[in-house]
Amino acid sequence: MKILLIEDEEELSTIIDRGLRKSGYAVDKAYDGEEALNYYTVNSYDVIILDLNIPEIDGFKVLRYIRENDKETKILILSARSAIEDRVKGLDMGANDYLSKPFDFLELQARIRNLSRIAYIKRGNEITCDDLELNIATKVVSFREKKIPLTKKIWYFGVYDAT
């Protein structure tokens, strides 16, 4: 798994990098928003760990740029900004997870593993999970291009349930 670590505190960046590499991850490190976007535009990443308080281009602008161009790459915000407003803003802007500093490295690893298991994308009225797609507007479920219209009736293993 390839990770882009965007953290301007060099000592913390080195510690996280070393721990992730010991866990088997390939890691690129960026110390500011401009460098991060340069890495992002030429490489593909499974997970991006993003600090919000970074120089040149701040973390929210980096997040906005990535989400405008890419809905699939998992983004975990790792920030000293722990106010609820910042957490809500980051998640609403498209981050998949938010971890406040200080943090435990084992929790960071668990969150990365969790993000790597999730294959969830929402595009407008469509929610996609691997080969399964739900269109909320048309109330149609598609699985491997086979369309199944939804009705108010609920069927469970062939038995009608009126609940």
Phi and psi in radians as a Rosetta constraint file:
Dihedral C 1 N 2 CA 2 C 2 CIRCULARHARMONIC -1.878 0.35
Dihedral N 2 CA 2 C 2 N 3 CIRCULARHARMONIC 2.275 0.35
Dihedral C 2 N 3 CA 3 C 3 CIRCULARHARMONIC -2.154 0.35
Dihedral N 3 CA 3 C 3 N 4 CIRCULARHARMONIC 2.409 0.35
Dihedral C 3 N 4 CA 4 C 4 CIRCULARHARMONIC -1.815 0.35
Dihedral N 4 CA 4 C 4 N 5 CIRCULARHARMONIC 2.066 0.35
Dihedral C 4 N 5 CA 5 C 5 CIRCULARHARMONIC -1.783 0.35
Dihedral N 5 CA 5 C 5 N 6 CIRCULARHARMONIC 2.047 0.35
Dihedral C 5 N 6 CA 6 C 6 CIRCULARHARMONIC -1.966 0.35
Dihedral N 6 CA 6 C 6 N 7 CIRCULARHARMONIC 1.764 0.35
Dihedral C 6 N 7 CA 7 C 7 CIRCULARHARMONIC -2.610 0.35
Dihedral N 7 CA 7 C 7 N 8 CIRCULARHARMONIC 2.155 0.35
Dihedral C 7 N 8 CA 8 C 8 CIRCULARHARMONIC -1.479 0.35
Dihedral N 8 CA 8 C 8 N 9 CIRCULARHARMONIC -0.307 0.35
Dihedral C 8 N 9 CA 9 C 9 CIRCULARHARMONIC -1.389 0.35
Dihedral N 9 CA 9 C 9 N 10 CIRCULARHARMONIC 1.854 0.35
Dihedral C 9 N 10 CA 10 C 10 CIRCULARHARMONIC -1.021 0.35
Dihedral N 10 CA 10 C 10 N 11 CIRCULARHARMONIC -0.750 0.35
Dihedral C 10 N 11 CA 11 C 11 CIRCULARHARMONIC -1.108 0.35
Dihedral N 11 CA 11 C 11 N 12 CIRCULARHARMONIC -0.811 0.35
Dihedral C 11 N 12 CA 12 C 12 CIRCULARHARMONIC -1.115 0.35
Dihedral N 12 CA 12 C 12 N 13 CIRCULARHARMONIC -0.731 0.35
Dihedral C 12 N 13 CA 13 C 13 CIRCULARHARMONIC -1.028 0.35
Dihedral N 13 CA 13 C 13 N 14 CIRCULARHARMONIC -0.760 0.35
Dihedral C 13 N 14 CA 14 C 14 CIRCULARHARMONIC -1.122 0.35
Dihedral N 14 CA 14 C 14 N 15 CIRCULARHARMONIC -0.737 0.35
Dihedral C 14 N 15 CA 15 C 15 CIRCULARHARMONIC -1.115 0.35
Dihedral N 15 CA 15 C 15 N 16 CIRCULARHARMONIC -0.815 0.35
Dihedral C 15 N 16 CA 16 C 16 CIRCULARHARMONIC -1.112 0.35
Dihedral N 16 CA 16 C 16 N 17 CIRCULARHARMONIC -0.794 0.35
Dihedral C 16 N 17 CA 17 C 17 CIRCULARHARMONIC -0.987 0.35
Dihedral N 17 CA 17 C 17 N 18 CIRCULARHARMONIC -0.854 0.35
Dihedral C 17 N 18 CA 18 C 18 CIRCULARHARMONIC -1.059 0.35
Dihedral N 18 CA 18 C 18 N 19 CIRCULARHARMONIC -0.776 0.35
Dihedral C 18 N 19 CA 19 C 19 CIRCULARHARMONIC -1.137 0.35
Dihedral N 19 CA 19 C 19 N 20 CIRCULARHARMONIC -0.717 0.35
Dihedral C 19 N 20 CA 20 C 20 CIRCULARHARMONIC -1.176 0.35
Dihedral N 20 CA 20 C 20 N 21 CIRCULARHARMONIC -0.705 0.35
Dihedral C 20 N 21 CA 21 C 21 CIRCULARHARMONIC -1.119 0.35
Dihedral N 21 CA 21 C 21 N 22 CIRCULARHARMONIC -0.676 0.35
Dihedral C 21 N 22 CA 22 C 22 CIRCULARHARMONIC -1.101 0.35
Dihedral N 22 CA 22 C 22 N 23 CIRCULARHARMONIC -0.495 0.35
Dihedral C 22 N 23 CA 23 C 23 CIRCULARHARMONIC -1.477 0.35
Dihedral N 23 CA 23 C 23 N 24 CIRCULARHARMONIC 0.000 0.35
Dihedral C 23 N 24 CA 24 C 24 CIRCULARHARMONIC 1.715 0.35
Dihedral N 24 CA 24 C 24 N 25 CIRCULARHARMONIC 0.140 0.35
Dihedral C 24 N 25 CA 25 C 25 CIRCULARHARMONIC -1.559 0.35
Dihedral N 25 CA 25 C 25 N 26 CIRCULARHARMONIC 2.591 0.35
Dihedral C 25 N 26 CA 26 C 26 CIRCULARHARMONIC -1.590 0.35
Dihedral N 26 CA 26 C 26 N 27 CIRCULARHARMONIC 2.270 0.35
Dihedral C 26 N 27 CA 27 C 27 CIRCULARHARMONIC -2.237 0.35
Dihedral N 27 CA 27 C 27 N 28 CIRCULARHARMONIC 2.291 0.35
Dihedral C 27 N 28 CA 28 C 28 CIRCULARHARMONIC -1.883 0.35
Dihedral N 28 CA 28 C 28 N 29 CIRCULARHARMONIC 2.463 0.35
Dihedral C 28 N 29 CA 29 C 29 CIRCULARHARMONIC -2.027 0.35
Dihedral N 29 CA 29 C 29 N 30 CIRCULARHARMONIC 2.391 0.35
Dihedral C 29 N 30 CA 30 C 30 CIRCULARHARMONIC -2.224 0.35
Dihedral N 30 CA 30 C 30 N 31 CIRCULARHARMONIC 2.470 0.35
Dihedral C 30 N 31 CA 31 C 31 CIRCULARHARMONIC -1.834 0.35
Dihedral N 31 CA 31 C 31 N 32 CIRCULARHARMONIC -0.097 0.35
Dihedral C 31 N 32 CA 32 C 32 CIRCULARHARMONIC -2.636 0.35
Dihedral N 32 CA 32 C 32 N 33 CIRCULARHARMONIC 2.960 0.35
Dihedral C 32 N 33 CA 33 C 33 CIRCULARHARMONIC -1.132 0.35
Dihedral N 33 CA 33 C 33 N 34 CIRCULARHARMONIC -0.638 0.35
Dihedral C 33 N 34 CA 34 C 34 CIRCULARHARMONIC -1.148 0.35
Dihedral N 34 CA 34 C 34 N 35 CIRCULARHARMONIC -0.816 0.35
Dihedral C 34 N 35 CA 35 C 35 CIRCULARHARMONIC -1.095 0.35
Dihedral N 35 CA 35 C 35 N 36 CIRCULARHARMONIC -0.674 0.35
Dihedral C 35 N 36 CA 36 C 36 CIRCULARHARMONIC -1.060 0.35
Dihedral N 36 CA 36 C 36 N 37 CIRCULARHARMONIC -0.799 0.35
Dihedral C 36 N 37 CA 37 C 37 CIRCULARHARMONIC -1.194 0.35
Dihedral N 37 CA 37 C 37 N 38 CIRCULARHARMONIC -0.547 0.35
Dihedral C 37 N 38 CA 38 C 38 CIRCULARHARMONIC -1.109 0.35
Dihedral N 38 CA 38 C 38 N 39 CIRCULARHARMONIC -0.808 0.35
Dihedral C 38 N 39 CA 39 C 39 CIRCULARHARMONIC -1.058 0.35
Dihedral N 39 CA 39 C 39 N 40 CIRCULARHARMONIC -0.815 0.35
Dihedral C 39 N 40 CA 40 C 40 CIRCULARHARMONIC -1.047 0.35
Dihedral N 40 CA 40 C 40 N 41 CIRCULARHARMONIC -0.700 0.35
Dihedral C 40 N 41 CA 41 C 41 CIRCULARHARMONIC -1.282 0.35
Dihedral N 41 CA 41 C 41 N 42 CIRCULARHARMONIC -0.339 0.35
Dihedral C 41 N 42 CA 42 C 42 CIRCULARHARMONIC -1.916 0.35
Dihedral N 42 CA 42 C 42 N 43 CIRCULARHARMONIC -0.142 0.35
Dihedral C 42 N 43 CA 43 C 43 CIRCULARHARMONIC -2.243 0.35
Dihedral N 43 CA 43 C 43 N 44 CIRCULARHARMONIC 2.845 0.35
Dihedral C 43 N 44 CA 44 C 44 CIRCULARHARMONIC -1.930 0.35
Dihedral N 44 CA 44 C 44 N 45 CIRCULARHARMONIC 2.344 0.35
Dihedral C 44 N 45 CA 45 C 45 CIRCULARHARMONIC -2.203 0.35
Dihedral N 45 CA 45 C 45 N 46 CIRCULARHARMONIC 2.557 0.35
Dihedral C 45 N 46 CA 46 C 46 CIRCULARHARMONIC -1.428 0.35
Dihedral N 46 CA 46 C 46 N 47 CIRCULARHARMONIC -0.683 0.35
Dihedral C 46 N 47 CA 47 C 47 CIRCULARHARMONIC -2.428 0.35
Dihedral N 47 CA 47 C 47 N 48 CIRCULARHARMONIC 2.447 0.35
Dihedral C 47 N 48 CA 48 C 48 CIRCULARHARMONIC -2.053 0.35
Dihedral N 48 CA 48 C 48 N 49 CIRCULARHARMONIC 2.179 0.35
Dihedral C 48 N 49 CA 49 C 49 CIRCULARHARMONIC -1.750 0.35
Dihedral N 49 CA 49 C 49 N 50 CIRCULARHARMONIC 2.060 0.35
Dihedral C 49 N 50 CA 50 C 50 CIRCULARHARMONIC -2.134 0.35
Dihedral N 50 CA 50 C 50 N 51 CIRCULARHARMONIC 2.094 0.35
Dihedral C 50 N 51 CA 51 C 51 CIRCULARHARMONIC -1.460 0.35
Dihedral N 51 CA 51 C 51 N 52 CIRCULARHARMONIC 2.527 0.35
Dihedral C 51 N 52 CA 52 C 52 CIRCULARHARMONIC -1.494 0.35
Dihedral N 52 CA 52 C 52 N 53 CIRCULARHARMONIC -0.558 0.35
Dihedral C 52 N 53 CA 53 C 53 CIRCULARHARMONIC -1.598 0.35
Dihedral N 53 CA 53 C 53 N 54 CIRCULARHARMONIC 1.243 0.35
Dihedral C 53 N 54 CA 54 C 54 CIRCULARHARMONIC -2.098 0.35
Dihedral N 54 CA 54 C 54 N 55 CIRCULARHARMONIC 2.629 0.35
Dihedral C 54 N 55 CA 55 C 55 CIRCULARHARMONIC -1.322 0.35
Dihedral N 55 CA 55 C 55 N 56 CIRCULARHARMONIC 3.048 0.35
Dihedral C 55 N 56 CA 56 C 56 CIRCULARHARMONIC 1.221 0.35
Dihedral N 56 CA 56 C 56 N 57 CIRCULARHARMONIC -1.327 0.35
Dihedral C 56 N 57 CA 57 C 57 CIRCULARHARMONIC -2.146 0.35
Dihedral N 57 CA 57 C 57 N 58 CIRCULARHARMONIC 2.121 0.35
Dihedral C 57 N 58 CA 58 C 58 CIRCULARHARMONIC -1.217 0.35
Dihedral N 58 CA 58 C 58 N 59 CIRCULARHARMONIC 2.866 0.35
Dihedral C 58 N 59 CA 59 C 59 CIRCULARHARMONIC -1.052 0.35
Dihedral N 59 CA 59 C 59 N 60 CIRCULARHARMONIC -0.642 0.35
Dihedral C 59 N 60 CA 60 C 60 CIRCULARHARMONIC -1.139 0.35
Dihedral N 60 CA 60 C 60 N 61 CIRCULARHARMONIC -0.658 0.35
Dihedral C 60 N 61 CA 61 C 61 CIRCULARHARMONIC -1.201 0.35
Dihedral N 61 CA 61 C 61 N 62 CIRCULARHARMONIC -0.660 0.35
Dihedral C 61 N 62 CA 62 C 62 CIRCULARHARMONIC -1.088 0.35
Dihedral N 62 CA 62 C 62 N 63 CIRCULARHARMONIC -0.811 0.35
Dihedral C 62 N 63 CA 63 C 63 CIRCULARHARMONIC -1.028 0.35
Dihedral N 63 CA 63 C 63 N 64 CIRCULARHARMONIC -0.805 0.35
Dihedral C 63 N 64 CA 64 C 64 CIRCULARHARMONIC -1.047 0.35
Dihedral N 64 CA 64 C 64 N 65 CIRCULARHARMONIC -0.799 0.35
Dihedral C 64 N 65 CA 65 C 65 CIRCULARHARMONIC -1.055 0.35
Dihedral N 65 CA 65 C 65 N 66 CIRCULARHARMONIC -0.818 0.35
Dihedral C 65 N 66 CA 66 C 66 CIRCULARHARMONIC -1.098 0.35
Dihedral N 66 CA 66 C 66 N 67 CIRCULARHARMONIC -0.790 0.35
Dihedral C 66 N 67 CA 67 C 67 CIRCULARHARMONIC -1.199 0.35
Dihedral N 67 CA 67 C 67 N 68 CIRCULARHARMONIC -0.476 0.35
Dihedral C 67 N 68 CA 68 C 68 CIRCULARHARMONIC -1.208 0.35
Dihedral N 68 CA 68 C 68 N 69 CIRCULARHARMONIC -0.441 0.35
Dihedral C 68 N 69 CA 69 C 69 CIRCULARHARMONIC -1.910 0.35
Dihedral N 69 CA 69 C 69 N 70 CIRCULARHARMONIC -0.247 0.35
Dihedral C 69 N 70 CA 70 C 70 CIRCULARHARMONIC -2.732 0.35
Dihedral N 70 CA 70 C 70 N 71 CIRCULARHARMONIC 2.010 0.35
Dihedral C 70 N 71 CA 71 C 71 CIRCULARHARMONIC -1.684 0.35
Dihedral N 71 CA 71 C 71 N 72 CIRCULARHARMONIC -0.168 0.35
Dihedral C 71 N 72 CA 72 C 72 CIRCULARHARMONIC -1.710 0.35
Dihedral N 72 CA 72 C 72 N 73 CIRCULARHARMONIC -0.604 0.35
Dihedral C 72 N 73 CA 73 C 73 CIRCULARHARMONIC -1.088 0.35
Dihedral N 73 CA 73 C 73 N 74 CIRCULARHARMONIC 2.289 0.35
Dihedral C 73 N 74 CA 74 C 74 CIRCULARHARMONIC -1.335 0.35
Dihedral N 74 CA 74 C 74 N 75 CIRCULARHARMONIC 2.342 0.35
Dihedral C 74 N 75 CA 75 C 75 CIRCULARHARMONIC -2.171 0.35
Dihedral N 75 CA 75 C 75 N 76 CIRCULARHARMONIC 2.164 0.35
Dihedral C 75 N 76 CA 76 C 76 CIRCULARHARMONIC -1.968 0.35
Dihedral N 76 CA 76 C 76 N 77 CIRCULARHARMONIC 2.056 0.35
Dihedral C 76 N 77 CA 77 C 77 CIRCULARHARMONIC -1.430 0.35
Dihedral N 77 CA 77 C 77 N 78 CIRCULARHARMONIC 2.273 0.35
Dihedral C 77 N 78 CA 78 C 78 CIRCULARHARMONIC -2.172 0.35
Dihedral N 78 CA 78 C 78 N 79 CIRCULARHARMONIC 1.780 0.35
Dihedral C 78 N 79 CA 79 C 79 CIRCULARHARMONIC -2.497 0.35
Dihedral N 79 CA 79 C 79 N 80 CIRCULARHARMONIC 2.662 0.35
Dihedral C 79 N 80 CA 80 C 80 CIRCULARHARMONIC -1.324 0.35
Dihedral N 80 CA 80 C 80 N 81 CIRCULARHARMONIC -0.251 0.35
Dihedral C 80 N 81 CA 81 C 81 CIRCULARHARMONIC -1.276 0.35
Dihedral N 81 CA 81 C 81 N 82 CIRCULARHARMONIC 1.798 0.35
Dihedral C 81 N 82 CA 82 C 82 CIRCULARHARMONIC -1.896 0.35
Dihedral N 82 CA 82 C 82 N 83 CIRCULARHARMONIC 0.064 0.35
Dihedral C 82 N 83 CA 83 C 83 CIRCULARHARMONIC -1.123 0.35
Dihedral N 83 CA 83 C 83 N 84 CIRCULARHARMONIC 2.515 0.35
Dihedral C 83 N 84 CA 84 C 84 CIRCULARHARMONIC -1.011 0.35
Dihedral N 84 CA 84 C 84 N 85 CIRCULARHARMONIC -0.612 0.35
Dihedral C 84 N 85 CA 85 C 85 CIRCULARHARMONIC -1.083 0.35
Dihedral N 85 CA 85 C 85 N 86 CIRCULARHARMONIC -0.721 0.35
Dihedral C 85 N 86 CA 86 C 86 CIRCULARHARMONIC -1.190 0.35
Dihedral N 86 CA 86 C 86 N 87 CIRCULARHARMONIC -0.721 0.35
Dihedral C 86 N 87 CA 87 C 87 CIRCULARHARMONIC -1.113 0.35
Dihedral N 87 CA 87 C 87 N 88 CIRCULARHARMONIC -0.791 0.35
Dihedral C 87 N 88 CA 88 C 88 CIRCULARHARMONIC -1.110 0.35
Dihedral N 88 CA 88 C 88 N 89 CIRCULARHARMONIC -0.786 0.35
Dihedral C 88 N 89 CA 89 C 89 CIRCULARHARMONIC -1.039 0.35
Dihedral N 89 CA 89 C 89 N 90 CIRCULARHARMONIC -0.805 0.35
Dihedral C 89 N 90 CA 90 C 90 CIRCULARHARMONIC -1.065 0.35
Dihedral N 90 CA 90 C 90 N 91 CIRCULARHARMONIC -0.784 0.35
Dihedral C 90 N 91 CA 91 C 91 CIRCULARHARMONIC -1.197 0.35
Dihedral N 91 CA 91 C 91 N 92 CIRCULARHARMONIC -0.705 0.35
Dihedral C 91 N 92 CA 92 C 92 CIRCULARHARMONIC -1.155 0.35
Dihedral N 92 CA 92 C 92 N 93 CIRCULARHARMONIC -0.502 0.35
Dihedral C 92 N 93 CA 93 C 93 CIRCULARHARMONIC -1.380 0.35
Dihedral N 93 CA 93 C 93 N 94 CIRCULARHARMONIC -0.135 0.35
Dihedral C 93 N 94 CA 94 C 94 CIRCULARHARMONIC 2.125 0.35
Dihedral N 94 CA 94 C 94 N 95 CIRCULARHARMONIC 0.016 0.35
Dihedral C 94 N 95 CA 95 C 95 CIRCULARHARMONIC -1.145 0.35
Dihedral N 95 CA 95 C 95 N 96 CIRCULARHARMONIC 2.536 0.35
Dihedral C 95 N 96 CA 96 C 96 CIRCULARHARMONIC -1.500 0.35
Dihedral N 96 CA 96 C 96 N 97 CIRCULARHARMONIC -0.381 0.35
Dihedral C 96 N 97 CA 97 C 97 CIRCULARHARMONIC -2.762 0.35
Dihedral N 97 CA 97 C 97 N 98 CIRCULARHARMONIC 2.843 0.35
Dihedral C 97 N 98 CA 98 C 98 CIRCULARHARMONIC -2.503 0.35
Dihedral N 98 CA 98 C 98 N 99 CIRCULARHARMONIC 2.170 0.35
Dihedral C 98 N 99 CA 99 C 99 CIRCULARHARMONIC -2.192 0.35
Dihedral N 99 CA 99 C 99 N 100 CIRCULARHARMONIC 2.190 0.35
Dihedral C 99 N 100 CA 100 C 100 CIRCULARHARMONIC -1.535 0.35
Dihedral N 100 CA 100 C 100 N 101 CIRCULARHARMONIC 2.551 0.35
Dihedral C 100 N 101 CA 101 C 101 CIRCULARHARMONIC -1.497 0.35
Dihedral N 101 CA 101 C 101 N 102 CIRCULARHARMONIC 2.555 0.35
Dihedral C 101 N 102 CA 102 C 102 CIRCULARHARMONIC -1.255 0.35
Dihedral N 102 CA 102 C 102 N 103 CIRCULARHARMONIC 2.736 0.35
Dihedral C 102 N 103 CA 103 C 103 CIRCULARHARMONIC -2.439 0.35
Dihedral N 103 CA 103 C 103 N 104 CIRCULARHARMONIC 2.874 0.35
Dihedral C 103 N 104 CA 104 C 104 CIRCULARHARMONIC -1.717 0.35
Dihedral N 104 CA 104 C 104 N 105 CIRCULARHARMONIC 2.327 0.35
Dihedral C 104 N 105 CA 105 C 105 CIRCULARHARMONIC -1.051 0.35
Dihedral N 105 CA 105 C 105 N 106 CIRCULARHARMONIC -0.603 0.35
Dihedral C 105 N 106 CA 106 C 106 CIRCULARHARMONIC -1.088 0.35
Dihedral N 106 CA 106 C 106 N 107 CIRCULARHARMONIC -0.635 0.35
Dihedral C 106 N 107 CA 107 C 107 CIRCULARHARMONIC -1.201 0.35
Dihedral N 107 CA 107 C 107 N 108 CIRCULARHARMONIC -0.698 0.35
Dihedral C 107 N 108 CA 108 C 108 CIRCULARHARMONIC -1.038 0.35
Dihedral N 108 CA 108 C 108 N 109 CIRCULARHARMONIC -0.794 0.35
Dihedral C 108 N 109 CA 109 C 109 CIRCULARHARMONIC -1.060 0.35
Dihedral N 109 CA 109 C 109 N 110 CIRCULARHARMONIC -0.749 0.35
Dihedral C 109 N 110 CA 110 C 110 CIRCULARHARMONIC -1.103 0.35
Dihedral N 110 CA 110 C 110 N 111 CIRCULARHARMONIC -0.692 0.35
Dihedral C 110 N 111 CA 111 C 111 CIRCULARHARMONIC -1.187 0.35
Dihedral N 111 CA 111 C 111 N 112 CIRCULARHARMONIC -0.653 0.35
Dihedral C 111 N 112 CA 112 C 112 CIRCULARHARMONIC -1.128 0.35
Dihedral N 112 CA 112 C 112 N 113 CIRCULARHARMONIC -0.776 0.35
Dihedral C 112 N 113 CA 113 C 113 CIRCULARHARMONIC -1.057 0.35
Dihedral N 113 CA 113 C 113 N 114 CIRCULARHARMONIC -0.736 0.35
Dihedral C 113 N 114 CA 114 C 114 CIRCULARHARMONIC -1.091 0.35
Dihedral N 114 CA 114 C 114 N 115 CIRCULARHARMONIC -0.798 0.35
Dihedral C 114 N 115 CA 115 C 115 CIRCULARHARMONIC -1.075 0.35
Dihedral N 115 CA 115 C 115 N 116 CIRCULARHARMONIC -0.615 0.35
Dihedral C 115 N 116 CA 116 C 116 CIRCULARHARMONIC -1.223 0.35
Dihedral N 116 CA 116 C 116 N 117 CIRCULARHARMONIC -0.368 0.35
Dihedral C 116 N 117 CA 117 C 117 CIRCULARHARMONIC -1.478 0.35
Dihedral N 117 CA 117 C 117 N 118 CIRCULARHARMONIC -0.357 0.35
Dihedral C 117 N 118 CA 118 C 118 CIRCULARHARMONIC -1.527 0.35
Dihedral N 118 CA 118 C 118 N 119 CIRCULARHARMONIC 2.231 0.35
Dihedral C 118 N 119 CA 119 C 119 CIRCULARHARMONIC -2.153 0.35
Dihedral N 119 CA 119 C 119 N 120 CIRCULARHARMONIC 1.266 0.35
Dihedral C 119 N 120 CA 120 C 120 CIRCULARHARMONIC -2.177 0.35
Dihedral N 120 CA 120 C 120 N 121 CIRCULARHARMONIC 2.219 0.35
Dihedral C 120 N 121 CA 121 C 121 CIRCULARHARMONIC -2.380 0.35
Dihedral N 121 CA 121 C 121 N 122 CIRCULARHARMONIC 2.316 0.35
Dihedral C 121 N 122 CA 122 C 122 CIRCULARHARMONIC -2.006 0.35
Dihedral N 122 CA 122 C 122 N 123 CIRCULARHARMONIC 2.135 0.35
Dihedral C 122 N 123 CA 123 C 123 CIRCULARHARMONIC -2.178 0.35
Dihedral N 123 CA 123 C 123 N 124 CIRCULARHARMONIC 1.824 0.35
Dihedral C 123 N 124 CA 124 C 124 CIRCULARHARMONIC 1.030 0.35
Dihedral N 124 CA 124 C 124 N 125 CIRCULARHARMONIC -2.030 0.35
Dihedral C 124 N 125 CA 125 C 125 CIRCULARHARMONIC -1.622 0.35
Dihedral N 125 CA 125 C 125 N 126 CIRCULARHARMONIC 0.099 0.35
Dihedral C 125 N 126 CA 126 C 126 CIRCULARHARMONIC -1.933 0.35
Dihedral N 126 CA 126 C 126 N 127 CIRCULARHARMONIC 2.365 0.35
Dihedral C 126 N 127 CA 127 C 127 CIRCULARHARMONIC -2.042 0.35
Dihedral N 127 CA 127 C 127 N 128 CIRCULARHARMONIC 2.225 0.35
Dihedral C 127 N 128 CA 128 C 128 CIRCULARHARMONIC -2.110 0.35
Dihedral N 128 CA 128 C 128 N 129 CIRCULARHARMONIC 2.357 0.35
Dihedral C 128 N 129 CA 129 C 129 CIRCULARHARMONIC -2.399 0.35
Dihedral N 129 CA 129 C 129 N 130 CIRCULARHARMONIC 1.818 0.35
Dihedral C 129 N 130 CA 130 C 130 CIRCULARHARMONIC 0.948 0.35
Dihedral N 130 CA 130 C 130 N 131 CIRCULARHARMONIC -2.062 0.35
Dihedral C 130 N 131 CA 131 C 131 CIRCULARHARMONIC -1.584 0.35
Dihedral N 131 CA 131 C 131 N 132 CIRCULARHARMONIC -0.005 0.35
Dihedral C 131 N 132 CA 132 C 132 CIRCULARHARMONIC -1.765 0.35
Dihedral N 132 CA 132 C 132 N 133 CIRCULARHARMONIC 2.285 0.35
Dihedral C 132 N 133 CA 133 C 133 CIRCULARHARMONIC -2.309 0.35
Dihedral N 133 CA 133 C 133 N 134 CIRCULARHARMONIC 2.360 0.35
Dihedral C 133 N 134 CA 134 C 134 CIRCULARHARMONIC -2.076 0.35
Dihedral N 134 CA 134 C 134 N 135 CIRCULARHARMONIC 2.148 0.35
Dihedral C 134 N 135 CA 135 C 135 CIRCULARHARMONIC -1.755 0.35
Dihedral N 135 CA 135 C 135 N 136 CIRCULARHARMONIC 1.932 0.35
Dihedral C 135 N 136 CA 136 C 136 CIRCULARHARMONIC -1.176 0.35
Dihedral N 136 CA 136 C 136 N 137 CIRCULARHARMONIC -0.664 0.35
Dihedral C 136 N 137 CA 137 C 137 CIRCULARHARMONIC -1.171 0.35
Dihedral N 137 CA 137 C 137 N 138 CIRCULARHARMONIC -0.807 0.35
Dihedral C 137 N 138 CA 138 C 138 CIRCULARHARMONIC -1.587 0.35
Dihedral N 138 CA 138 C 138 N 139 CIRCULARHARMONIC -0.157 0.35
Dihedral C 138 N 139 CA 139 C 139 CIRCULARHARMONIC 0.986 0.35
Dihedral N 139 CA 139 C 139 N 140 CIRCULARHARMONIC 0.856 0.35
Dihedral C 139 N 140 CA 140 C 140 CIRCULARHARMONIC -2.197 0.35
Dihedral N 140 CA 140 C 140 N 141 CIRCULARHARMONIC 2.327 0.35
Dihedral C 140 N 141 CA 141 C 141 CIRCULARHARMONIC -1.803 0.35
Dihedral N 141 CA 141 C 141 N 142 CIRCULARHARMONIC 2.350 0.35
Dihedral C 141 N 142 CA 142 C 142 CIRCULARHARMONIC -2.099 0.35
Dihedral N 142 CA 142 C 142 N 143 CIRCULARHARMONIC 2.353 0.35
Dihedral C 142 N 143 CA 143 C 143 CIRCULARHARMONIC -2.313 0.35
Dihedral N 143 CA 143 C 143 N 144 CIRCULARHARMONIC 2.001 0.35
Dihedral C 143 N 144 CA 144 C 144 CIRCULARHARMONIC 0.867 0.35
Dihedral N 144 CA 144 C 144 N 145 CIRCULARHARMONIC 0.838 0.35
Dihedral C 144 N 145 CA 145 C 145 CIRCULARHARMONIC 1.242 0.35
Dihedral N 145 CA 145 C 145 N 146 CIRCULARHARMONIC 0.104 0.35
Dihedral C 145 N 146 CA 146 C 146 CIRCULARHARMONIC -1.655 0.35
Dihedral N 146 CA 146 C 146 N 147 CIRCULARHARMONIC 2.166 0.35
Dihedral C 146 N 147 CA 147 C 147 CIRCULARHARMONIC -1.672 0.35
Dihedral N 147 CA 147 C 147 N 148 CIRCULARHARMONIC 2.364 0.35
Dihedral C 147 N 148 CA 148 C 148 CIRCULARHARMONIC -2.235 0.35
Dihedral N 148 CA 148 C 148 N 149 CIRCULARHARMONIC 1.886 0.35
Dihedral C 148 N 149 CA 149 C 149 CIRCULARHARMONIC -1.235 0.35
Dihedral N 149 CA 149 C 149 N 150 CIRCULARHARMONIC 2.443 0.35
Dihedral C 149 N 150 CA 150 C 150 CIRCULARHARMONIC -1.589 0.35
Dihedral N 150 CA 150 C 150 N 151 CIRCULARHARMONIC 2.553 0.35
Dihedral C 150 N 151 CA 151 C 151 CIRCULARHARMONIC -2.223 0.35
Dihedral N 151 CA 151 C 151 N 152 CIRCULARHARMONIC 3.081 0.35
Dihedral C 151 N 152 CA 152 C 152 CIRCULARHARMONIC -1.294 0.35
Dihedral N 152 CA 152 C 152 N 153 CIRCULARHARMONIC -0.319 0.35
Dihedral C 152 N 153 CA 153 C 153 CIRCULARHARMONIC -1.322 0.35
Dihedral N 153 CA 153 C 153 N 154 CIRCULARHARMONIC 2.496 0.35
Dihedral C 153 N 154 CA 154 C 154 CIRCULARHARMONIC -1.959 0.35
Dihedral N 154 CA 154 C 154 N 155 CIRCULARHARMONIC 2.144 0.35
Dihedral C 154 N 155 CA 155 C 155 CIRCULARHARMONIC -1.928 0.35
Dihedral N 155 CA 155 C 155 N 156 CIRCULARHARMONIC 2.329 0.35
Dihedral C 155 N 156 CA 156 C 156 CIRCULARHARMONIC -2.325 0.35
Dihedral N 156 CA 156 C 156 N 157 CIRCULARHARMONIC 1.929 0.35
Dihedral C 156 N 157 CA 157 C 157 CIRCULARHARMONIC 0.906 0.35
Dihedral N 157 CA 157 C 157 N 158 CIRCULARHARMONIC 0.680 0.35
Dihedral C 157 N 158 CA 158 C 158 CIRCULARHARMONIC 1.434 0.35
Dihedral N 158 CA 158 C 158 N 159 CIRCULARHARMONIC 0.008 0.35
Dihedral C 158 N 159 CA 159 C 159 CIRCULARHARMONIC -1.899 0.35
Dihedral N 159 CA 159 C 159 N 160 CIRCULARHARMONIC 2.213 0.35
Dihedral C 159 N 160 CA 160 C 160 CIRCULARHARMONIC -1.241 0.35
Dihedral N 160 CA 160 C 160 N 161 CIRCULARHARMONIC 2.322 0.35
Dihedral C 160 N 161 CA 161 C 161 CIRCULARHARMONIC -2.174 0.35
Dihedral N 161 CA 161 C 161 N 162 CIRCULARHARMONIC 2.044 0.35
Dihedral C 161 N 162 CA 162 C 162 CIRCULARHARMONIC -1.408 0.35
Dihedral N 162 CA 162 C 162 N 163 CIRCULARHARMONIC 0.066 0.35
